[in-house]
Amino acid sequence: MANIKSQMKRIKTNAVRTQRNKAYKSELHTYIRKVSAATEAGKKDEAIAALRDASRKLDKAVSKGVIHKNKAANKKAALAKKVNAL
């Protein structure tokens, strides 16, 4: 355990941020699964709507610093490729 006061605070804030990031990433996975499920079922309209929502969430995660912008771009491209294949 840290002895320095500022480091103790850092440990607490890091724990809060880690928890928040985990929750956000879990939500991202849910949105991505919705797109995959819709494409596998062959529901194009549903897949397009889910893709729009997932893209918005990915962009939001980048702006909050949860994931890297290139990771979001790769995910969006892969999802769009799946949807366009329908």
Biopython code that builds the backbone (N, CA, C, O; Angstrom):
import numpy as np
from Bio.PDB.StructureBuilder import StructureBuilder

atoms = [
    (1, "MET", "N", (0.839, -1.184, 0.000)),
    (1, "MET", "CA", (0.000, 0.000, 0.000)),
    (1, "MET", "C", (0.880, 1.242, 0.000)),
    (1, "MET", "O", (1.956, 1.250, 0.599)),
    (2, "ALA", "N", (0.424, 2.280, -0.667)),
    (2, "ALA", "CA", (1.196, 3.508, -0.780)),
    (2, "ALA", "C", (1.196, 4.279, 0.536)),
    (2, "ALA", "O", (0.234, 4.232, 1.303)),
    (3, "ASN", "N", (2.288, 4.986, 0.779)),
    (3, "ASN", "CA", (2.397, 5.828, 1.974)),
    (3, "ASN", "C", (2.164, 7.298, 1.640)),
    (3, "ASN", "O", (1.848, 8.094, 2.524)),
    (4, "ILE", "N", (2.316, 7.656, 0.387)),
    (4, "ILE", "CA", (2.199, 9.051, -0.037)),
    (4, "ILE", "C", (0.725, 9.383, -0.258)),
    (4, "ILE", "O", (-0.018, 8.622, -0.876)),
    (5, "LYS", "N", (0.328, 10.535, 0.262)),
    (5, "LYS", "CA", (-1.080, 10.930, 0.240)),
    (5, "LYS", "C", (-1.636, 11.017, -1.185)),
    (5, "LYS", "O", (-2.741, 10.545, -1.454)),
    (6, "SER", "N", (-0.869, 11.618, -2.088)),
    (6, "SER", "CA", (-1.341, 11.770, -3.471)),
    (6, "SER", "C", (-1.464, 10.417, -4.164)),
    (6, "SER", "O", (-2.345, 10.219, -5.000)),
    (7, "GLN", "N", (-0.577, 9.489, -3.815)),
    (7, "GLN", "CA", (-0.639, 8.160, -4.421)),
    (7, "GLN", "C", (-1.846, 7.380, -3.908)),
    (7, "GLN", "O", (-2.428, 6.586, -4.647)),
    (8, "MET", "N", (-2.224, 7.600, -2.653)),
    (8, "MET", "CA", (-3.423, 6.961, -2.115)),
    (8, "MET", "C", (-4.662, 7.425, -2.878)),
    (8, "MET", "O", (-5.558, 6.640, -3.188)),
    (9, "LYS", "N", (-4.682, 8.725, -3.170)),
    (9, "LYS", "CA", (-5.802, 9.276, -3.935)),
    (9, "LYS", "C", (-5.808, 8.700, -5.349)),
    (9, "LYS", "O", (-6.870, 8.392, -5.890)),
    (10, "ARG", "N", (-4.630, 8.555, -5.947)),
    (10, "ARG", "CA", (-4.518, 7.998, -7.305)),
    (10, "ARG", "C", (-5.088, 6.579, -7.340)),
    (10, "ARG", "O", (-5.788, 6.211, -8.283)),
    (11, "ILE", "N", (-4.789, 5.786, -6.314)),
    (11, "ILE", "CA", (-5.283, 4.410, -6.251)),
    (11, "ILE", "C", (-6.806, 4.403, -6.236)),
    (11, "ILE", "O", (-7.440, 3.592, -6.912)),
    (12, "LYS", "N", (-7.393, 5.321, -5.452)),
    (12, "LYS", "CA", (-8.857, 5.389, -5.382)),
    (12, "LYS", "C", (-9.463, 5.825, -6.715)),
    (12, "LYS", "O", (-10.436, 5.230, -7.179)),
    (13, "THR", "N", (-8.893, 6.862, -7.333)),
    (13, "THR", "CA", (-9.460, 7.348, -8.596)),
    (13, "THR", "C", (-9.276, 6.327, -9.710)),
    (13, "THR", "O", (-10.142, 6.180, -10.571)),
    (14, "ASN", "N", (-8.149, 5.623, -9.693)),
    (14, "ASN", "CA", (-7.936, 4.580, -10.698)),
    (14, "ASN", "C", (-8.960, 3.466, -10.563)),
    (14, "ASN", "O", (-9.426, 2.922, -11.565)),
    (15, "ALA", "N", (-9.311, 3.123, -9.333)),
    (15, "ALA", "CA", (-10.305, 2.078, -9.101)),
    (15, "ALA", "C", (-11.661, 2.500, -9.640)),
    (15, "ALA", "O", (-12.373, 1.695, -10.240)),
    (16, "VAL", "N", (-12.020, 3.764, -9.426)),
    (16, "VAL", "CA", (-13.301, 4.275, -9.920)),
    (16, "VAL", "C", (-13.319, 4.278, -11.438)),
    (16, "VAL", "O", (-14.303, 3.863, -12.051)),
    (17, "ARG", "N", (-12.238, 4.743, -12.049)),
    (17, "ARG", "CA", (-12.162, 4.791, -13.515)),
    (17, "ARG", "C", (-12.165, 3.406, -14.130)),
    (17, "ARG", "O", (-12.788, 3.188, -15.169)),
    (18, "THR", "N", (-11.474, 2.468, -13.496)),
    (18, "THR", "CA", (-11.447, 1.095, -13.992)),
    (18, "THR", "C", (-12.847, 0.504, -13.991)),
    (18, "THR", "O", (-13.257, -0.159, -14.943)),
    (19, "GLN", "N", (-13.570, 0.751, -12.916)),
    (19, "GLN", "CA", (-14.938, 0.246, -12.811)),
    (19, "GLN", "C", (-15.828, 0.864, -13.883)),
    (19, "GLN", "O", (-16.633, 0.166, -14.499)),
    (20, "ARG", "N", (-15.688, 2.165, -14.110)),
    (20, "ARG", "CA", (-16.485, 2.859, -15.113)),
    (20, "ARG", "C", (-16.148, 2.346, -16.519)),
    (20, "ARG", "O", (-17.041, 2.133, -17.339)),
    (21, "ASN", "N", (-14.856, 2.152, -16.785)),
    (21, "ASN", "CA", (-14.439, 1.658, -18.101)),
    (21, "ASN", "C", (-14.959, 0.243, -18.351)),
    (21, "ASN", "O", (-15.377, -0.078, -19.464)),
    (22, "LYS", "N", (-14.933, -0.597, -17.327)),
    (22, "LYS", "CA", (-15.443, -1.959, -17.474)),
    (22, "LYS", "C", (-16.917, -1.954, -17.833)),
    (22, "LYS", "O", (-17.362, -2.702, -18.703)),
    (23, "ALA", "N", (-17.669, -1.098, -17.149)),
    (23, "ALA", "CA", (-19.105, -0.998, -17.422)),
    (23, "ALA", "C", (-19.343, -0.517, -18.851)),
    (23, "ALA", "O", (-20.221, -1.033, -19.543)),
    (24, "TYR", "N", (-18.569, 0.464, -19.293)),
    (24, "TYR", "CA", (-18.741, 1.012, -20.635)),
    (24, "TYR", "C", (-18.375, -0.016, -21.702)),
    (24, "TYR", "O", (-19.055, -0.134, -22.721)),
    (25, "LYS", "N", (-17.285, -0.765, -21.456)),
    (25, "LYS", "CA", (-16.882, -1.791, -22.415)),
    (25, "LYS", "C", (-17.916, -2.907, -22.503)),
    (25, "LYS", "O", (-18.169, -3.446, -23.580)),
    (26, "SER", "N", (-18.510, -3.247, -21.365)),
    (26, "SER", "CA", (-19.553, -4.268, -21.349)),
    (26, "SER", "C", (-20.744, -3.809, -22.185)),
    (26, "SER", "O", (-21.327, -4.593, -22.933)),
    (27, "GLU", "N", (-21.095, -2.539, -22.051)),
    (27, "GLU", "CA", (-22.201, -1.979, -22.836)),
    (27, "GLU", "C", (-21.864, -2.002, -24.329)),
    (27, "GLU", "O", (-22.726, -2.290, -25.159)),
    (28, "LEU", "N", (-20.610, -1.698, -24.665)),
    (28, "LEU", "CA", (-20.172, -1.748, -26.064)),
    (28, "LEU", "C", (-20.322, -3.150, -26.631)),
    (28, "LEU", "O", (-20.802, -3.324, -27.752)),
    (29, "HIS", "N", (-19.911, -4.154, -25.857)),
    (29, "HIS", "CA", (-20.027, -5.536, -26.323)),
    (29, "HIS", "C", (-21.476, -5.911, -26.579)),
    (29, "HIS", "O", (-21.776, -6.651, -27.515)),
    (30, "THR", "N", (-22.372, -5.400, -25.745)),
    (30, "THR", "CA", (-23.795, -5.684, -25.921)),
    (30, "THR", "C", (-24.292, -5.115, -27.243)),
    (30, "THR", "O", (-25.005, -5.793, -27.982)),
    (31, "TYR", "N", (-23.922, -3.874, -27.544)),
    (31, "TYR", "CA", (-24.349, -3.248, -28.797)),
    (31, "TYR", "C", (-23.769, -3.984, -30.012)),
    (31, "TYR", "O", (-24.446, -4.152, -31.026)),
    (32, "ILE", "N", (-22.519, -4.417, -29.897)),
    (32, "ILE", "CA", (-21.880, -5.144, -30.995)),
    (32, "ILE", "C", (-22.559, -6.498, -31.202)),
    (32, "ILE", "O", (-22.748, -6.934, -32.337)),
    (33, "ARG", "N", (-22.931, -7.170, -30.085)),
    (33, "ARG", "CA", (-23.645, -8.447, -30.184)),
    (33, "ARG", "C", (-25.002, -8.274, -30.860)),
    (33, "ARG", "O", (-25.442, -9.153, -31.602)),
    (34, "LYS", "N", (-25.669, -7.143, -30.609)),
    (34, "LYS", "CA", (-26.968, -6.902, -31.234)),
    (34, "LYS", "C", (-26.830, -6.827, -32.750)),
    (34, "LYS", "O", (-27.676, -7.345, -33.479)),
    (35, "VAL", "N", (-25.765, -6.182, -33.224)),
    (35, "VAL", "CA", (-25.524, -6.105, -34.672)),
    (35, "VAL", "C", (-25.264, -7.496, -35.227)),
    (35, "VAL", "O", (-25.825, -7.870, -36.258)),
    (36, "SER", "N", (-24.422, -8.263, -34.553)),
    (36, "SER", "CA", (-24.086, -9.607, -35.020)),
    (36, "SER", "C", (-25.319, -10.506, -35.046)),
    (36, "SER", "O", (-25.518, -11.271, -35.989)),
    (37, "ALA", "N", (-26.137, -10.410, -34.013)),
    (37, "ALA", "CA", (-27.345, -11.238, -33.951)),
    (37, "ALA", "C", (-28.305, -10.893, -35.080)),
    (37, "ALA", "O", (-28.912, -11.781, -35.679)),
    (38, "ALA", "N", (-28.442, -9.610, -35.368)),
    (38, "ALA", "CA", (-29.358, -9.180, -36.433)),
    (38, "ALA", "C", (-28.845, -9.617, -37.804)),
    (38, "ALA", "O", (-29.638, -10.000, -38.664)),
    (39, "THR", "N", (-27.533, -9.566, -38.016)),
    (39, "THR", "CA", (-26.986, -9.980, -39.310)),
    (39, "THR", "C", (-27.106, -11.494, -39.495)),
    (39, "THR", "O", (-27.402, -11.966, -40.593)),
    (40, "GLU", "N", (-26.878, -12.249, -38.425)),
    (40, "GLU", "CA", (-26.993, -13.710, -38.521)),
    (40, "GLU", "C", (-28.432, -14.142, -38.763)),
    (40, "GLU", "O", (-28.685, -15.156, -39.414)),
    (41, "ALA", "N", (-29.378, -13.361, -38.232)),
    (41, "ALA", "CA", (-30.794, -13.672, -38.439)),
    (41, "ALA", "C", (-31.282, -13.191, -39.802)),
    (41, "ALA", "O", (-32.370, -13.564, -40.242)),
    (42, "GLY", "N", (-30.476, -12.361, -40.473)),
    (42, "GLY", "CA", (-30.843, -11.873, -41.795)),
    (42, "GLY", "C", (-31.822, -10.706, -41.771)),
    (42, "GLY", "O", (-32.471, -10.422, -42.778)),
    (43, "LYS", "N", (-31.932, -10.031, -40.640)),
    (43, "LYS", "CA", (-32.840, -8.882, -40.506)),
    (43, "LYS", "C", (-32.080, -7.599, -40.838)),
    (43, "LYS", "O", (-31.390, -7.032, -39.991)),
    (44, "LYS", "N", (-32.220, -7.157, -42.079)),
    (44, "LYS", "CA", (-31.415, -6.029, -42.547)),
    (44, "LYS", "C", (-31.775, -4.714, -41.856)),
    (44, "LYS", "O", (-30.886, -3.980, -41.424)),
    (45, "ASP", "N", (-33.076, -4.412, -41.747)),
    (45, "ASP", "CA", (-33.480, -3.152, -41.119)),
    (45, "ASP", "C", (-33.026, -3.079, -39.665)),
    (45, "ASP", "O", (-32.542, -2.050, -39.193)),
    (46, "GLU", "N", (-33.198, -4.194, -38.976)),
    (46, "GLU", "CA", (-32.779, -4.258, -37.570)),
    (46, "GLU", "C", (-31.262, -4.126, -37.456)),
    (46, "GLU", "O", (-30.762, -3.474, -36.539)),
    (47, "ALA", "N", (-30.537, -4.734, -38.374)),
    (47, "ALA", "CA", (-29.076, -4.677, -38.358)),
    (47, "ALA", "C", (-28.575, -3.260, -38.608)),
    (47, "ALA", "O", (-27.610, -2.812, -37.989)),
    (48, "ILE", "N", (-29.244, -2.559, -39.527)),
    (48, "ILE", "CA", (-28.838, -1.182, -39.826)),
    (48, "ILE", "C", (-29.053, -0.290, -38.611)),
    (48, "ILE", "O", (-28.199, 0.532, -38.280)),
    (49, "ALA", "N", (-30.188, -0.451, -37.951)),
    (49, "ALA", "CA", (-30.474, 0.344, -36.752)),
    (49, "ALA", "C", (-29.474, 0.026, -35.637)),
    (49, "ALA", "O", (-28.993, 0.927, -34.950)),
    (50, "ALA", "N", (-29.169, -1.256, -35.466)),
    (50, "ALA", "CA", (-28.209, -1.662, -34.436)),
    (50, "ALA", "C", (-26.812, -1.148, -34.763)),
    (50, "ALA", "O", (-26.063, -0.770, -33.862)),
    (51, "LEU", "N", (-26.458, -1.133, -36.045)),
    (51, "LEU", "CA", (-25.153, -0.620, -36.472)),
    (51, "LEU", "C", (-25.041, 0.865, -36.156)),
    (51, "LEU", "O", (-23.995, 1.330, -35.703)),
    (52, "ARG", "N", (-26.108, 1.602, -36.392)),
    (52, "ARG", "CA", (-26.109, 3.041, -36.104)),
    (52, "ARG", "C", (-25.872, 3.279, -34.612)),
    (52, "ARG", "O", (-25.070, 4.130, -34.226)),
    (53, "ASP", "N", (-26.581, 2.513, -33.783)),
    (53, "ASP", "CA", (-26.426, 2.656, -32.335)),
    (53, "ASP", "C", (-25.017, 2.263, -31.883)),
    (53, "ASP", "O", (-24.407, 2.949, -31.063)),
    (54, "ALA", "N", (-24.513, 1.163, -32.421)),
    (54, "ALA", "CA", (-23.180, 0.685, -32.044)),
    (54, "ALA", "C", (-22.100, 1.688, -32.458)),
    (54, "ALA", "O", (-21.159, 1.937, -31.704)),
    (55, "SER", "N", (-22.237, 2.259, -33.647)),
    (55, "SER", "CA", (-21.261, 3.242, -34.119)),
    (55, "SER", "C", (-21.251, 4.462, -33.211)),
    (55, "SER", "O", (-20.196, 5.003, -32.881)),
    (56, "ARG", "N", (-22.438, 4.881, -32.817)),
    (56, "ARG", "CA", (-22.545, 6.046, -31.929)),
    (56, "ARG", "C", (-21.867, 5.755, -30.593)),
    (56, "ARG", "O", (-21.146, 6.598, -30.059)),
    (57, "LYS", "N", (-22.102, 4.562, -30.058)),
    (57, "LYS", "CA", (-21.506, 4.187, -28.772)),
    (57, "LYS", "C", (-19.982, 4.068, -28.871)),
    (57, "LYS", "O", (-19.259, 4.466, -27.957)),
    (58, "LEU", "N", (-19.502, 3.515, -29.992)),
    (58, "LEU", "CA", (-18.057, 3.395, -30.185)),
    (58, "LEU", "C", (-17.403, 4.770, -30.244)),
    (58, "LEU", "O", (-16.351, 4.989, -29.644)),
    (59, "ASP", "N", (-18.025, 5.693, -30.967)),
    (59, "ASP", "CA", (-17.477, 7.059, -31.049)),
    (59, "ASP", "C", (-17.467, 7.728, -29.677)),
    (59, "ASP", "O", (-16.528, 8.445, -29.328)),
    (60, "LYS", "N", (-18.514, 7.486, -28.915)),
    (60, "LYS", "CA", (-18.615, 8.063, -27.576)),
    (60, "LYS", "C", (-17.516, 7.490, -26.671)),
    (60, "LYS", "O", (-16.931, 8.210, -25.862)),
    (61, "ALA", "N", (-17.244, 6.190, -26.816)),
    (61, "ALA", "CA", (-16.198, 5.551, -26.014)),
    (61, "ALA", "C", (-14.826, 6.135, -26.339)),
    (61, "ALA", "O", (-13.985, 6.290, -25.453)),
    (62, "VAL", "N", (-14.605, 6.456, -27.609)),
    (62, "VAL", "CA", (-13.336, 7.074, -28.012)),
    (62, "VAL", "C", (-13.209, 8.454, -27.381)),
    (62, "VAL", "O", (-12.149, 8.809, -26.866)),
    (63, "SER", "N", (-14.288, 9.230, -27.420)),
    (63, "SER", "CA", (-14.228, 10.587, -26.875)),
    (63, "SER", "C", (-14.023, 10.586, -25.363)),
    (63, "SER", "O", (-13.460, 11.533, -24.813)),
    (64, "LYS", "N", (-14.478, 9.523, -24.684)),
    (64, "LYS", "CA", (-14.290, 9.421, -23.237)),
    (64, "LYS", "C", (-12.955, 8.770, -22.876)),
    (64, "LYS", "O", (-12.587, 8.720, -21.703)),
    (65, "GLY", "N", (-12.227, 8.269, -23.883)),
    (65, "GLY", "CA", (-10.925, 7.672, -23.625)),
    (65, "GLY", "C", (-10.993, 6.227, -23.158)),
    (65, "GLY", "O", (-10.030, 5.715, -22.586)),
    (66, "VAL", "N", (-12.121, 5.564, -23.396)),
    (66, "VAL", "CA", (-12.269, 4.177, -22.960)),
    (66, "VAL", "C", (-11.525, 3.241, -23.904)),
    (66, "VAL", "O", (-10.871, 2.299, -23.458)),
    (67, "ILE", "N", (-11.624, 3.499, -25.211)),
    (67, "ILE", "CA", (-10.915, 2.686, -26.208)),
    (67, "ILE", "C", (-10.171, 3.613, -27.169)),
    (67, "ILE", "O", (-10.449, 4.811, -27.231)),
    (68, "HIS", "N", (-9.236, 3.054, -27.906)),
    (68, "HIS", "CA", (-8.445, 3.812, -28.876)),
    (68, "HIS", "C", (-9.266, 4.056, -30.136)),
    (68, "HIS", "O", (-10.125, 3.249, -30.492)),
    (69, "LYS", "N", (-9.000, 5.161, -30.803)),
    (69, "LYS", "CA", (-9.793, 5.513, -31.984)),
    (69, "LYS", "C", (-9.634, 4.512, -33.123)),
    (69, "LYS", "O", (-10.575, 4.291, -33.886)),
    (70, "ASN", "N", (-8.459, 3.906, -33.248)),
    (70, "ASN", "CA", (-8.260, 2.921, -34.317)),
    (70, "ASN", "C", (-9.043, 1.636, -34.042)),
    (70, "ASN", "O", (-9.539, 0.994, -34.968)),
    (71, "LYS", "N", (-9.147, 1.271, -32.776)),
    (71, "LYS", "CA", (-9.934, 0.088, -32.422)),
    (71, "LYS", "C", (-11.395, 0.317, -32.774)),
    (71, "LYS", "O", (-12.061, -0.567, -33.313)),
    (72, "ALA", "N", (-11.887, 1.512, -32.464)),
    (72, "ALA", "CA", (-13.281, 1.841, -32.781)),
    (72, "ALA", "C", (-13.493, 1.831, -34.295)),
    (72, "ALA", "O", (-14.506, 1.325, -34.778)),
    (73, "ALA", "N", (-12.546, 2.384, -35.034)),
    (73, "ALA", "CA", (-12.661, 2.420, -36.490)),
    (73, "ALA", "C", (-12.675, 1.012, -37.073)),
    (73, "ALA", "O", (-13.442, 0.725, -37.991)),
    (74, "ASN", "N", (-11.820, 0.128, -36.536)),
    (74, "ASN", "CA", (-11.779, -1.256, -37.011)),
    (74, "ASN", "C", (-13.080, -1.989, -36.709)),
    (74, "ASN", "O", (-13.584, -2.736, -37.548)),
    (75, "LYS", "N", (-13.628, -1.777, -35.509)),
    (75, "LYS", "CA", (-14.892, -2.412, -35.134)),
    (75, "LYS", "C", (-16.027, -1.931, -36.039)),
    (75, "LYS", "O", (-16.832, -2.728, -36.521)),
    (76, "LYS", "N", (-16.078, -0.615, -36.263)),
    (76, "LYS", "CA", (-17.138, -0.046, -37.088)),
    (76, "LYS", "C", (-17.052, -0.572, -38.517)),
    (76, "LYS", "O", (-18.071, -0.882, -39.133)),
    (77, "ALA", "N", (-15.835, -0.670, -39.040)),
    (77, "ALA", "CA", (-15.654, -1.165, -40.400)),
    (77, "ALA", "C", (-16.078, -2.630, -40.519)),
    (77, "ALA", "O", (-16.731, -3.017, -41.488)),
    (78, "ALA", "N", (-15.706, -3.429, -39.539)),
    (78, "ALA", "CA", (-16.057, -4.854, -39.567)),
    (78, "ALA", "C", (-17.572, -5.039, -39.468)),
    (78, "ALA", "O", (-18.148, -5.877, -40.163)),
    (79, "LEU", "N", (-18.208, -4.255, -38.604)),
    (79, "LEU", "CA", (-19.663, -4.360, -38.457)),
    (79, "LEU", "C", (-20.375, -3.896, -39.731)),
    (79, "LEU", "O", (-21.348, -4.510, -40.169)),
    (80, "ALA", "N", (-19.876, -2.806, -40.317)),
    (80, "ALA", "CA", (-20.480, -2.304, -41.544)),
    (80, "ALA", "C", (-20.340, -3.316, -42.676)),
    (80, "ALA", "O", (-21.244, -3.464, -43.498)),
    (81, "LYS", "N", (-19.221, -4.001, -42.715)),
    (81, "LYS", "CA", (-18.982, -5.019, -43.726)),
    (81, "LYS", "C", (-19.991, -6.156, -43.586)),
    (81, "LYS", "O", (-20.518, -6.652, -44.581)),
    (82, "LYS", "N", (-20.259, -6.570, -42.331)),
    (82, "LYS", "CA", (-21.246, -7.612, -42.074)),
    (82, "LYS", "C", (-22.648, -7.180, -42.540)),
    (82, "LYS", "O", (-23.367, -7.938, -43.191)),
    (83, "VAL", "N", (-23.005, -5.952, -42.189)),
    (83, "VAL", "CA", (-24.347, -5.445, -42.522)),
    (83, "VAL", "C", (-24.495, -5.285, -44.032)),
    (83, "VAL", "O", (-25.540, -5.623, -44.588)),
    (84, "ASN", "N", (-23.471, -4.779, -44.694)),
    (84, "ASN", "CA", (-23.532, -4.568, -46.151)),
    (84, "ASN", "C", (-23.578, -5.889, -46.923)),
    (84, "ASN", "O", (-24.025, -5.932, -48.069)),
    (85, "ALA", "N", (-23.112, -6.961, -46.285)),
    (85, "ALA", "CA", (-23.143, -8.264, -46.946)),
    (85, "ALA", "C", (-24.568, -8.823, -47.038)),
    (85, "ALA", "O", (-24.830, -9.742, -47.814)),
    (86, "LEU", "N", (-25.480, -8.262, -46.245)),
    (86, "LEU", "CA", (-26.881, -8.759, -46.292)),
    (86, "LEU", "C", (-27.561, -8.429, -47.600)),
    (86, "LEU", "O", (-28.726, -8.774, -47.794)),
]
sb = StructureBuilder()
sb.init_structure("model")
sb.init_model(0)
sb.init_chain("A")
sb.init_seg("    ")
for serial, (resi, resn, name, xyz) in enumerate(atoms, 1):
    if name == "N":
        sb.init_residue(resn, " ", resi, " ")
    sb.init_atom(name, np.array(xyz, "f"), 0.0, 1.0, " ", f" {name:<3s}", serial, name[0])
structure = sb.get_structure()
